[in-house]
C-alpha cells in the first residue's frame, strides 16, 4: 500500500472517530462505559496522529516515547477523573 493511501485511510479513520465521538457526546448518557470509550478514542486518535502525521519515526527515541506516553497517560487521567472526581476536587481545592 502506498504512503499516500495509508495517510488517506488514517485521515478517514480519524474523521470517523471524530464524528462518532461528537455523536456520542450529544446522545449518550454519562457513565463509566462512555468514559472508557472516550479514553480509548483519545488513545487511538493520538497514536494515529503520531504514527502517520507527525513523522516521529526518525526522531529522537525520548521524544517518541514522551509523545506515546502522553496518549496513554491522558486517557488514564480521563478515567481517573470520572472515577474519583469529587475526591480530586476536594484534594485540589484552594
Secondary structure, DSSP 8 states (H G I E B T S, - for coil): --HHHHHHHHHHHHHHHHHHHHHHHHHS--SHHHHHHHHHHHHHHHHHIIIIIS-GGGS-HHHHHHHHHHHHHHHHHHHHHHHHHHHHHHHH--
